[in-house]
Amino acid sequence: MSTQSEKFNPKLGKNVQSDPNRGRFVYKDDDEIDKAFNWKQFGRLFSYMRPYAKQMLPLIILMTILGTVTKLAVPYLTGVLAIDHAIKPGNLPLLYTVTASVLGLYLVQWIANVFRIKYTNLIGQRVIYDIRSSLFTHIQKLSFNFFDKRPAGSVLVRVTNDVNSLQDLFTNGAVNAMIDCVQLAGIMIILLLINWKLGLAVMITVPIMFFISTKLRQKIRLAWQDVRVKNSRINSHLNEAIQGIRVTQAYTQEKENMKFFDGMNTDSRKSWNRASTMNQGFGPLIEITGGVGSMILFWYGAFLIQQGEVTIGLLVTFANYVGNFWDPINRLGQMYNQLLVAMASSERIFEFLDEKPSIDDKPNAQTLPKIRGDVKLEKVVFEYEPGRQALKGIDIEAQAGQSIALVGHTGSGKSTIINLLSRFYDVTDGSVKIDGIDVRDAKLESLRAQIGIVLQDTFIFSGTIRENIRFGRLDATDEEIEAVTKAVKAHEFIEALPAGYDTEVEERGNALSMGQRQLLSFARALLADPRILILDEATASIDTETELRIQEALKVLLEGRTSFIVAHRLSTIRHADKIIVLDHGEIKEQGTHAELIRHGGIYNGLVEAQFRFL
């Protein structure tokens, strides 16, 4: 095991560790959870079955009882009746009746099991569906700072692997445990009724078995938790490796990447082997204890036969019941291990479900009416972390329809301002107001529905061109989609694609050029028709020829809207109504392009530097 020292990462905070032996970062988002078995959480997990209890649970219980009763009746028929009352006295008609009865009981048991399995699977899959849906829905409501601190793979593994690990528990584990408990109770009662001395002698090993399982179960639970942690880290790294494959190949770091993955893979294999060894060791211990019980049965049973207290048929009946007695105990032990695996996953699922969005609607939040677009930032201070001010008393005022450009070096606070406008974060001090209403007093959905954002790295979803544009407004007609693409000069290249608007694009739109993806994002924003539009380096990755083409599109896009434009390419903002120059979270200059050029300050220097290298 390598020695790990904690390092601070500005984006991930204390969620990463440096590994000196591997020269990479490993995530510690999913550290082991060393807790006692949480019965409250156990109840919370099974509360997902409550909506289906009235519909199917009575039938499942009926089938369970029917199957268990028929199973418990067979040993008595084959032992006492068949041997003592039919075979021994030579009563063939009774033997035929017992044989037919046993066959009938097996048929009833089979039918009961078929229906029980069918309905338990239905309930189990519905429960898994509900858990996965609630988890995905909740994750989409969480704030940006939640995702800032967690790798995408770690989030992905909660929705897939951890939820999937609950399937066995809900589809058959819980009902099988109930069957085994009923069967155990039934066998114990029957054994004591048949011969209480022999029954007590056989069950003397039960406390021993309970002691063994109690000692092992804590270690098994922690071992399976460790398996989940290791698998989560593999998924996190795998997601990162796939997303960054171009950088890896560009710097020929494939061997280093494989070496790092091999280390994580080895840790996962060892962790699984350790947990599996403990898990598999539980069954043999139960079988050994059961063997001891069988030895007691035949030793003491033979003694009672000699004393004339029991018959051979009754001893055979006892042997059959004892055989059925150890099997459910063994299954319950395995069920408990299965439950430990499920609890390890449920801890991680509920950890996400219990995460509260840092940005959420106030109890008395108002629905924002259709806005004009007046925006005012008053003495805004913002800290991503305490003591690290990203903005220091910012005052900005934009009237409806004005375009405001934000310029400055990297880290000056441009993107932070637009994040506050959309309320992806809340101000540390001061206020952000739209039409005089503090954004913290408005419902998020009504706020963000009237703000459009076009980013530098625009995201294209898997699907058709038409579907990606319609993402801006789901009820838009095909005619409206074509109208906005023509407005932003995207119609021509779309029509040239093999299937036009119905062309399937790959994940992230890799089949399209950077400029084409950006044009689609412009069309998507125009279709949404927001009152406030944010362009965050929206033309930074577009070639000069494409930029000239979309300048006219920008006029259409910005017309009648309040817009905030973040740009390093200063030629795109020269016509803005106001240009604000930021430096280290403070406003250094503001005015029109002409005013700032005449002033000869920071902005003039940026313009001269940019045109010097053209």
C-alpha positions as CSV (number, residue, x, y, z in Angstrom):
1,M,0.0,0.0,0.0
2,S,1.5,3.3,-1.0
3,T,1.8,6.2,1.4
4,Q,-0.5,9.0,0.5
5,S,-0.3,12.6,1.6
6,E,-3.2,15.0,1.3
7,K,-2.9,17.9,-1.1
8,F,-5.1,20.9,-1.7
9,N,-6.7,21.3,-5.1
10,P,-8.4,24.6,-5.8
11,K,-11.3,23.0,-7.6
12,L,-11.6,19.7,-5.6
13,G,-10.7,21.1,-2.2
14,K,-9.5,18.2,0.0
15,N,-11.1,15.5,-2.1
16,V,-7.8,14.4,-3.7
17,Q,-4.7,12.7,-2.4
18,S,-1.3,12.6,-4.1
19,D,0.2,9.2,-4.5
20,P,4.0,9.6,-4.6
21,N,4.6,6.1,-5.9
22,R,2.3,6.7,-8.9
23,G,2.7,10.4,-9.5
24,R,-1.1,10.9,-10.0
25,F,-4.1,11.9,-8.0
26,V,-6.5,9.5,-6.4
27,Y,-9.9,10.5,-5.2
28,K,-11.0,10.0,-1.7
29,D,-14.6,11.0,-2.2
30,D,-15.7,7.4,-1.4
31,D,-13.7,6.8,1.8
32,E,-14.7,3.7,3.8
33,I,-17.7,4.2,6.0
34,D,-16.9,2.4,9.3
35,K,-20.3,2.4,11.0
36,A,-22.4,-0.1,12.9
37,F,-25.3,-1.8,11.2
38,N,-27.9,1.0,10.7
39,W,-31.4,-0.3,11.4
40,K,-32.9,3.0,10.6
41,Q,-31.3,3.0,7.2
42,F,-32.4,-0.6,6.7
43,G,-36.0,0.5,7.3
44,R,-35.5,3.4,4.9
45,L,-34.3,1.1,2.2
46,F,-37.3,-1.2,2.5
47,S,-39.7,1.7,2.7
48,Y,-39.4,1.7,-1.1
49,M,-41.5,-1.5,-1.1
50,R,-44.3,0.2,0.7
51,P,-46.2,1.4,-2.4
52,Y,-46.5,-2.1,-3.7
53,A,-47.2,-3.9,-0.4
54,K,-51.0,-3.8,-0.7
55,Q,-51.0,-4.9,-4.3
56,M,-48.8,-7.9,-4.2
57,L,-47.6,-8.7,-0.7
58,P,-50.8,-10.6,0.5
59,L,-50.5,-12.9,-2.6
60,I,-46.7,-13.4,-2.0
61,I,-47.3,-14.2,1.7
62,L,-50.1,-16.7,0.8
63,M,-47.8,-18.4,-1.8
64,T,-45.0,-18.4,0.8
65,I,-47.1,-20.0,3.5
66,L,-48.5,-22.6,1.0
67,G,-45.1,-23.5,-0.3
68,T,-43.6,-23.8,3.2
69,V,-46.5,-25.9,4.7
70,T,-46.3,-28.4,1.8
71,K,-42.5,-28.6,2.2
72,L,-42.8,-29.2,6.0
73,A,-45.5,-31.9,5.5
74,V,-43.3,-34.1,3.2
75,P,-40.8,-35.4,5.8
76,Y,-43.6,-36.5,8.2
77,L,-45.3,-38.4,5.4
78,T,-42.1,-40.1,4.1
79,G,-40.9,-40.9,7.6
80,V,-43.6,-41.7,10.1
81,L,-46.5,-42.7,7.8
82,A,-44.5,-44.4,5.0
83,I,-42.0,-46.3,7.2
84,D,-43.8,-46.9,10.5
85,H,-47.3,-47.3,9.2
86,A,-47.0,-48.5,5.6
87,I,-43.6,-50.3,4.9
88,K,-43.1,-51.9,8.3
89,P,-46.6,-53.5,8.6
90,G,-46.7,-54.1,4.8
91,N,-49.7,-51.8,4.2
92,L,-49.3,-51.2,0.4
93,P,-52.5,-49.2,-0.1
94,L,-51.4,-46.7,2.5
95,L,-47.9,-46.6,0.9
96,Y,-49.5,-45.8,-2.5
97,T,-51.7,-43.1,-0.8
98,V,-48.6,-41.5,0.9
99,T,-46.7,-41.6,-2.4
100,A,-49.5,-39.9,-4.3
101,S,-49.9,-37.3,-1.5
102,V,-46.1,-36.5,-1.6
103,L,-46.3,-36.0,-5.4
104,G,-49.3,-33.8,-5.0
105,L,-47.6,-31.7,-2.3
106,Y,-44.5,-31.3,-4.6
107,L,-46.8,-30.1,-7.4
108,V,-48.5,-27.6,-5.1
109,Q,-45.1,-26.4,-3.8
110,W,-43.9,-25.9,-7.4
111,I,-47.0,-23.9,-8.4
112,A,-46.7,-21.7,-5.3
113,N,-43.0,-21.1,-6.0
114,V,-43.7,-20.1,-9.6
115,F,-46.2,-17.4,-8.6
116,R,-44.1,-16.2,-5.6
117,I,-41.0,-15.8,-7.8
118,K,-43.0,-14.0,-10.5
119,Y,-44.5,-11.4,-8.2
120,T,-41.3,-10.9,-6.1
121,N,-39.4,-10.1,-9.3
122,L,-42.0,-7.6,-10.3
123,I,-41.8,-5.8,-7.0
124,G,-38.1,-6.0,-6.9
125,Q,-37.6,-4.4,-10.4
126,R,-40.2,-1.7,-9.6
127,V,-38.3,-0.8,-6.4
128,I,-35.0,-0.7,-8.2
129,Y,-36.6,1.6,-10.8
130,D,-37.9,3.9,-8.1
131,I,-34.5,4.1,-6.3
132,R,-32.6,4.8,-9.5
133,S,-35.1,7.4,-10.6
134,S,-35.1,9.2,-7.3
135,L,-31.3,9.2,-7.2
136,F,-31.0,10.6,-10.8
137,T,-33.7,13.2,-10.2
138,H,-32.0,14.3,-7.0
139,I,-28.6,14.5,-8.6
140,Q,-29.9,16.9,-11.3
141,K,-31.1,19.3,-8.6
142,L,-27.7,19.5,-6.8
143,S,-25.7,22.6,-7.1
144,F,-22.4,23.2,-8.9
145,N,-20.3,23.0,-5.8
146,F,-21.4,19.4,-5.4
147,F,-20.0,18.4,-8.8
148,D,-16.9,20.6,-8.3
149,K,-15.8,18.3,-5.5
150,R,-16.6,14.9,-7.1
151,P,-15.3,13.2,-10.3
152,A,-18.0,12.3,-12.8
153,G,-17.1,8.5,-12.5
154,S,-17.9,8.6,-8.8
155,V,-21.3,10.0,-9.4
156,L,-21.9,7.5,-12.2
157,V,-21.1,4.5,-10.0
158,R,-23.8,5.5,-7.5
159,V,-26.5,5.4,-10.2
160,T,-25.4,2.2,-11.8
161,N,-23.3,-0.2,-9.8
162,D,-24.6,0.7,-6.3
163,V,-28.2,0.5,-7.4
164,N,-27.7,-2.7,-9.3
165,S,-26.2,-4.3,-6.3
166,L,-29.6,-4.0,-4.6
167,Q,-31.4,-6.1,-7.2
168,D,-30.8,-9.5,-5.6
169,L,-31.9,-8.3,-2.3
170,F,-35.3,-7.0,-3.5
171,T,-36.0,-9.6,-6.2
172,N,-35.5,-12.7,-4.0
173,G,-33.4,-12.1,-1.0
174,A,-36.0,-10.5,1.3
175,V,-38.7,-13.0,0.4
176,N,-36.4,-16.0,0.7
177,A,-35.3,-14.8,4.1
178,M,-39.0,-14.7,5.2
179,I,-39.5,-18.2,3.8
180,D,-36.5,-19.5,5.7
181,C,-37.6,-17.8,9.0
182,V,-41.1,-19.4,8.6
183,Q,-39.5,-22.8,7.8
184,L,-37.1,-22.6,10.7
185,A,-39.9,-21.8,13.1
186,G,-42.1,-24.6,11.7
187,I,-39.3,-27.2,11.9
188,M,-38.5,-26.2,15.5
189,I,-42.1,-26.5,16.6
190,I,-42.5,-29.9,14.8
191,L,-39.3,-31.3,16.3
192,L,-40.3,-30.3,19.8
193,L,-43.9,-31.8,19.3
194,I,-42.5,-35.1,17.9
195,N,-40.0,-35.6,20.7
196,W,-38.9,-32.6,22.8
197,K,-35.8,-34.4,24.1
198,L,-34.3,-35.2,20.7
199,G,-35.4,-31.7,19.5
200,L,-33.5,-29.9,22.2
201,A,-30.4,-32.1,21.7
202,V,-30.3,-31.2,18.0
203,M,-30.8,-27.5,18.5
204,I,-28.0,-27.2,21.0
205,T,-25.7,-26.1,18.2
206,V,-27.9,-23.1,17.3
207,P,-26.2,-20.8,19.9
208,I,-22.8,-21.8,18.6
209,M,-23.8,-21.0,15.0
210,F,-25.2,-17.6,16.2
211,F,-21.9,-16.8,17.9
212,I,-19.9,-17.6,14.8
213,S,-22.1,-15.5,12.5
214,T,-22.0,-12.5,15.0
215,K,-18.2,-12.5,15.1
216,L,-17.8,-12.7,11.3
217,R,-20.5,-10.4,10.1
218,Q,-18.8,-7.1,11.1
219,K,-15.6,-8.0,9.3
220,I,-17.6,-9.1,6.2
221,R,-19.6,-5.8,6.1
222,L,-16.4,-3.7,6.2
223,A,-14.8,-5.9,3.6
224,W,-17.6,-5.4,1.1
225,Q,-17.6,-1.6,1.8
226,D,-14.0,-1.6,0.9
227,V,-14.8,-3.4,-2.4
228,R,-17.4,-0.6,-3.2
229,V,-14.8,2.1,-2.5
230,K,-12.2,0.4,-4.8
231,N,-14.7,-0.1,-7.6
232,S,-15.8,3.5,-7.3
233,R,-12.2,4.7,-7.7
234,I,-11.8,2.6,-10.8
235,N,-14.9,4.1,-12.4
236,S,-13.8,7.6,-11.5
237,H,-10.3,7.0,-13.1
238,L,-11.8,5.2,-16.1
239,N,-14.1,8.2,-16.8
240,E,-11.2,10.6,-16.5
241,A,-9.0,8.4,-18.7
242,I,-11.6,8.2,-21.5
243,Q,-12.4,12.0,-21.4
244,G,-8.6,12.8,-21.5
245,I,-7.5,10.1,-24.0
246,R,-6.4,12.8,-26.5
247,V,-4.1,14.4,-24.0
248,T,-2.8,11.0,-22.9
249,Q,-1.9,10.0,-26.5
250,A,-0.5,13.4,-27.3
251,Y,2.0,13.2,-24.5
252,T,2.6,9.4,-25.0
253,Q,1.6,8.7,-21.4
254,E,-0.2,5.4,-22.2
255,K,2.2,3.3,-20.3
256,E,2.0,5.5,-17.2
257,N,-1.8,5.5,-17.4
258,M,-1.9,1.7,-17.7
259,K,0.5,1.4,-14.8
260,F,-1.7,3.6,-12.7
261,F,-4.8,1.8,-13.7
262,D,-3.1,-1.6,-13.0
263,G,-2.4,-0.5,-9.5
264,M,-6.0,0.5,-8.9
265,N,-7.2,-2.8,-10.6
266,T,-4.9,-4.8,-8.3
267,D,-6.2,-3.1,-5.2
268,S,-9.8,-3.9,-6.4
269,R,-8.9,-7.5,-7.0
270,K,-7.3,-8.0,-3.7
271,S,-10.2,-6.3,-1.9
272,W,-12.7,-8.5,-3.7
273,N,-10.7,-11.6,-2.9
274,R,-10.5,-10.7,0.7
275,A,-14.3,-10.0,1.0
276,S,-15.1,-13.1,-1.1
277,T,-12.9,-15.3,1.1
278,M,-14.7,-14.2,4.2
279,N,-18.0,-14.6,2.5
280,Q,-17.3,-18.1,1.3
281,G,-15.9,-19.1,4.7
282,F,-19.3,-18.5,6.3
283,G,-21.1,-21.4,4.6
284,P,-18.6,-24.1,5.5
285,L,-18.7,-23.1,9.1
286,I,-22.4,-23.5,9.1
287,E,-22.1,-26.9,7.4
288,I,-19.6,-28.1,10.0
289,T,-21.9,-26.9,12.8
290,G,-24.8,-28.7,11.0
291,G,-22.7,-31.9,10.8
292,V,-22.1,-31.7,14.6
293,G,-25.9,-31.5,15.0
294,S,-26.4,-34.5,12.7
295,M,-24.0,-36.5,14.8
296,I,-25.8,-35.6,18.0
297,L,-29.1,-36.6,16.2
298,F,-28.0,-40.1,15.3
299,W,-26.1,-40.8,18.5
300,Y,-28.9,-39.7,20.8
301,G,-31.6,-41.0,18.4
302,A,-30.0,-44.5,18.4
303,F,-30.0,-44.4,22.2
304,L,-33.7,-43.4,22.3
305,I,-34.6,-46.2,19.8
306,Q,-32.9,-48.7,22.2
307,Q,-35.0,-47.2,25.0
308,G,-38.1,-47.6,23.0
309,E,-38.9,-43.9,23.0
310,V,-38.7,-43.3,19.3
311,T,-39.2,-45.5,16.1
312,I,-37.0,-45.8,13.1
313,G,-39.5,-43.9,11.0
314,L,-39.6,-41.1,13.5
315,L,-35.8,-40.9,13.5
316,V,-35.8,-40.8,9.7
317,T,-38.4,-38.0,9.9
318,F,-36.2,-36.2,12.4
319,A,-33.2,-36.6,10.0
320,N,-35.2,-35.1,7.1
321,Y,-36.3,-32.2,9.3
322,V,-32.8,-31.6,10.6
323,G,-31.5,-31.6,7.0
324,N,-34.1,-28.9,6.2
325,F,-33.2,-27.1,9.4
326,W,-29.5,-26.4,8.5
327,D,-30.2,-25.4,4.9
328,P,-32.3,-22.3,5.8
329,I,-29.8,-21.3,8.5
330,N,-27.0,-21.5,5.8
331,R,-29.1,-19.5,3.4
332,L,-29.9,-16.9,6.1
333,G,-26.1,-16.6,6.7
334,Q,-25.6,-16.0,3.0
335,M,-28.6,-13.7,3.0
336,Y,-27.0,-11.6,5.7
337,N,-23.8,-11.3,3.7
338,Q,-26.0,-10.2,0.7
339,L,-27.6,-7.7,3.0
340,L,-24.2,-6.4,4.1
341,V,-23.3,-5.8,0.4
342,A,-26.6,-4.1,-0.1
343,M,-26.2,-1.9,3.0
344,A,-22.7,-0.8,1.9
345,S,-24.3,0.3,-1.4
346,S,-27.3,1.9,0.3
347,E,-25.1,3.9,2.6
348,R,-23.5,5.5,-0.5
349,I,-26.8,6.0,-2.3
350,F,-28.4,7.7,0.7
351,E,-25.3,9.8,1.2
352,F,-26.2,11.4,-2.2
353,L,-29.9,11.5,-1.5
354,D,-29.3,13.3,1.8
355,E,-27.1,15.9,0.1
356,K,-28.9,19.2,0.1
357,P,-28.5,21.6,-2.8
358,S,-26.6,24.7,-1.6
359,I,-28.6,26.7,-4.1
360,D,-32.3,26.1,-3.7
361,D,-35.6,28.0,-3.6
362,K,-36.5,29.8,-0.4
363,P,-39.8,28.7,1.3
364,N,-41.4,32.0,0.2
365,A,-39.6,32.3,-3.2
366,Q,-41.7,34.0,-5.9
367,T,-42.2,32.9,-9.5
368,L,-40.3,35.5,-11.6
369,P,-42.7,37.1,-14.1
370,K,-41.6,37.8,-17.6
371,I,-38.6,40.1,-17.1
372,R,-37.6,43.2,-19.0
373,G,-33.9,42.5,-18.4
374,D,-32.6,45.2,-16.1
375,V,-29.6,43.7,-14.2
376,K,-27.9,45.2,-11.2
377,L,-25.0,43.8,-9.1
378,E,-24.5,45.8,-5.9
379,K,-21.3,45.5,-3.9
380,V,-21.0,41.8,-4.8
381,V,-18.4,39.8,-2.9
382,F,-18.0,36.1,-3.6
383,E,-15.7,33.4,-2.2
384,Y,-15.4,29.9,-3.6
385,E,-13.8,29.0,-0.3
386,P,-13.5,31.1,2.9
387,G,-10.7,33.6,2.6
388,R,-10.3,33.3,-1.2
389,Q,-12.2,36.2,-2.7
390,A,-13.0,35.8,-6.4
391,L,-15.0,39.1,-6.5
392,K,-14.4,42.1,-4.3
393,G,-17.2,44.6,-4.1
394,I,-18.4,44.5,-7.7
395,D,-21.0,47.1,-8.9
396,I,-22.5,46.6,-12.4
397,E,-25.7,48.0,-13.8
398,A,-27.2,47.0,-17.2
399,Q,-30.5,48.4,-18.6
400,A,-32.8,46.1,-20.5
401,G,-31.5,45.5,-24.0
402,Q,-27.9,46.6,-23.3
403,S,-24.9,44.5,-24.0
404,I,-22.2,44.3,-21.3
405,A,-18.8,42.9,-22.2
406,L,-16.5,41.5,-19.5
407,V,-12.8,41.4,-20.2
408,G,-9.7,40.6,-18.2
409,H,-6.9,38.1,-17.7
410,T,-7.7,34.5,-16.7
411,G,-8.9,34.4,-13.1
412,S,-10.1,38.0,-13.0
413,G,-13.7,37.0,-12.1
414,K,-15.5,37.1,-15.5
415,S,-17.0,33.6,-15.3
416,T,-17.8,34.0,-11.7
417,I,-20.1,37.0,-12.5
418,I,-22.1,35.1,-15.0
419,N,-22.4,32.1,-12.7
420,L,-23.9,34.5,-10.1
421,L,-26.3,35.9,-12.7
422,S,-27.7,32.4,-13.3
423,R,-27.5,31.6,-9.6
424,F,-25.3,28.6,-10.0
425,Y,-23.7,30.0,-6.9
426,D,-25.0,32.6,-4.3
427,V,-23.1,35.8,-3.5
428,T,-21.1,35.8,-0.3
429,D,-22.1,39.4,0.3
430,G,-24.1,42.1,-1.7
431,S,-26.8,41.2,-4.1
432,V,-27.7,40.4,-7.7
433,K,-31.0,41.8,-8.9
434,I,-33.0,41.4,-12.0
435,D,-35.8,43.9,-12.6
436,G,-35.2,45.0,-9.0
437,I,-35.8,41.4,-7.6
438,D,-33.0,39.7,-5.8
439,V,-32.3,36.4,-7.6
440,R,-32.3,34.6,-4.3
441,D,-35.9,35.5,-3.8
442,A,-37.0,34.1,-7.1
443,K,-37.7,30.4,-8.0
444,L,-34.8,28.9,-9.8
445,E,-36.8,27.4,-12.6
446,S,-38.5,30.7,-13.4
447,L,-35.1,32.5,-13.3
448,R,-33.1,30.2,-15.4
449,A,-35.9,29.8,-17.9
450,Q,-35.4,33.4,-18.9
451,I,-31.6,33.3,-19.1
452,G,-29.7,31.7,-22.0
453,I,-26.1,30.6,-21.9
454,V,-23.7,29.8,-24.7
455,L,-20.4,28.4,-23.5
456,Q,-17.0,28.1,-25.2
457,D,-17.1,24.3,-24.8
458,T,-20.7,23.7,-26.0
459,F,-22.2,20.4,-25.2
460,I,-23.8,18.4,-27.9
461,F,-26.0,15.4,-26.8
462,S,-26.2,12.1,-28.6
463,G,-29.1,12.3,-31.0
464,T,-30.1,14.2,-34.1
465,I,-29.2,17.8,-35.0
466,R,-32.9,18.7,-34.7
467,E,-33.2,17.2,-31.2
468,N,-30.1,19.1,-30.1
469,I,-31.5,22.4,-31.2
470,R,-35.0,21.6,-29.8
471,F,-33.3,21.2,-26.4
472,G,-33.6,25.0,-26.1
473,R,-37.5,24.7,-26.3
474,L,-39.0,21.3,-26.4
475,D,-42.3,22.4,-27.9
476,A,-40.7,24.1,-30.9
477,T,-41.9,23.2,-34.4
478,D,-39.6,22.1,-37.2
479,E,-40.3,25.4,-39.0
480,E,-39.2,27.4,-35.9
481,I,-36.0,25.3,-35.7
482,E,-35.1,26.0,-39.3
483,A,-35.9,29.7,-38.8
484,V,-33.3,30.0,-36.0
485,T,-30.7,28.0,-37.8
486,K,-31.0,30.3,-40.8
487,A,-30.7,33.3,-38.5
488,V,-27.4,32.1,-37.0
489,K,-26.1,31.0,-40.4
490,A,-26.2,27.2,-39.5
491,H,-28.8,26.1,-42.0
492,E,-26.4,25.8,-44.9
493,F,-24.0,23.3,-43.2
494,I,-26.8,21.3,-41.7
495,E,-28.5,20.8,-45.1
496,A,-25.1,19.6,-46.4
497,L,-25.0,16.8,-43.8
498,P,-26.0,13.2,-45.0
499,A,-29.5,13.3,-43.3
500,G,-29.8,17.1,-42.9
501,Y,-31.5,18.0,-39.6
502,D,-32.0,14.3,-38.9
503,T,-28.3,13.5,-38.9
504,E,-27.3,11.6,-35.9
505,V,-24.4,13.2,-34.0
506,E,-22.0,11.3,-31.7
507,E,-21.5,11.9,-28.0
508,R,-20.3,15.5,-27.5
509,G,-20.8,16.1,-31.2
510,N,-17.3,14.9,-32.1
511,A,-18.4,14.4,-35.8
512,L,-18.9,18.2,-36.1
513,S,-16.2,20.8,-36.2
514,M,-15.8,23.2,-33.3
515,G,-17.4,26.0,-35.3
516,Q,-20.4,23.9,-36.3
517,R,-21.0,22.9,-32.7
518,Q,-20.9,26.5,-31.6
519,L,-23.4,27.5,-34.3
520,L,-25.8,24.8,-33.1
521,S,-25.5,26.3,-29.6
522,F,-26.3,29.7,-30.9
523,A,-29.4,28.2,-32.6
524,R,-30.4,26.5,-29.4
525,A,-30.1,29.7,-27.4
526,L,-32.1,31.7,-30.0
527,L,-34.9,29.1,-30.0
528,A,-35.2,29.4,-26.2
529,D,-35.7,33.2,-26.7
530,P,-34.2,34.3,-23.3
531,R,-34.5,37.8,-22.0
532,I,-30.9,37.7,-20.7
533,L,-28.2,36.1,-22.8
534,I,-24.8,35.1,-21.6
535,L,-22.0,34.4,-24.1
536,D,-19.0,32.9,-22.2
537,E,-16.1,32.8,-24.6
538,A,-18.6,31.7,-27.2
539,T,-16.4,32.7,-30.2
540,A,-13.1,31.8,-28.7
541,S,-12.8,28.4,-30.5
542,I,-14.2,29.6,-33.8
543,D,-11.9,30.4,-36.8
544,T,-11.8,33.9,-38.2
545,E,-13.9,33.0,-41.3
546,T,-16.6,31.4,-39.1
547,E,-16.5,34.4,-36.7
548,L,-17.2,36.8,-39.6
549,R,-20.2,34.6,-40.6
550,I,-21.7,34.7,-37.1
551,Q,-21.2,38.4,-36.4
552,E,-24.4,39.0,-38.4
553,A,-26.0,36.1,-36.4
554,L,-25.0,37.8,-33.2
555,K,-26.9,40.9,-34.1
556,V,-30.0,38.8,-34.5
557,L,-29.3,36.9,-31.3
558,L,-28.6,40.0,-29.2
559,E,-31.3,42.2,-30.5
560,G,-33.8,43.3,-27.7
561,R,-32.0,41.2,-25.1
562,T,-29.8,42.1,-22.2
563,S,-26.5,40.4,-22.9
564,F,-23.3,39.7,-21.0
565,I,-20.4,38.8,-23.2
566,V,-17.2,37.3,-21.9
567,A,-14.5,37.4,-24.5
568,H,-10.7,37.3,-25.0
569,R,-11.2,38.0,-28.7
570,L,-11.8,41.7,-28.3
571,S,-13.0,42.2,-31.9
572,T,-16.3,40.6,-30.9
573,I,-17.1,43.1,-28.2
574,R,-16.1,46.5,-29.7
575,H,-19.8,47.3,-30.3
576,A,-20.9,46.5,-26.8
577,D,-22.8,49.2,-24.9
578,K,-20.4,48.9,-22.0
579,I,-17.1,47.2,-21.6
580,I,-16.0,46.3,-18.0
581,V,-12.3,45.5,-17.4
582,L,-11.7,43.2,-14.5
583,D,-8.5,42.3,-12.6
584,H,-8.3,40.0,-9.6
585,G,-11.9,40.3,-8.8
586,E,-12.1,44.1,-9.1
587,I,-13.4,46.5,-11.8
588,K,-10.5,48.6,-13.1
589,E,-12.1,50.3,-16.0
590,Q,-15.5,50.6,-17.7
591,G,-16.9,52.4,-20.7
592,T,-17.5,52.0,-24.5
593,H,-14.7,50.7,-26.8
594,A,-14.0,54.2,-28.0
595,E,-13.9,55.7,-24.5
596,L,-11.5,53.0,-23.2
597,I,-9.2,53.4,-26.2
598,R,-9.0,57.1,-25.6
599,H,-8.4,56.5,-21.9
600,G,-5.3,54.5,-22.8
601,G,-5.4,52.2,-19.8
602,I,-5.6,48.4,-19.4
603,Y,-8.1,47.8,-22.1
604,N,-6.1,49.8,-24.7
605,G,-3.1,47.7,-23.7
606,L,-5.0,44.5,-24.3
607,V,-6.2,45.7,-27.7
608,E,-2.8,46.7,-28.8
609,A,-1.3,43.5,-27.6
610,Q,-3.9,41.4,-29.4
611,F,-3.5,43.2,-32.7
612,R,0.3,43.2,-32.4
613,F,0.2,39.4,-32.8
614,L,-2.3,39.3,-35.7
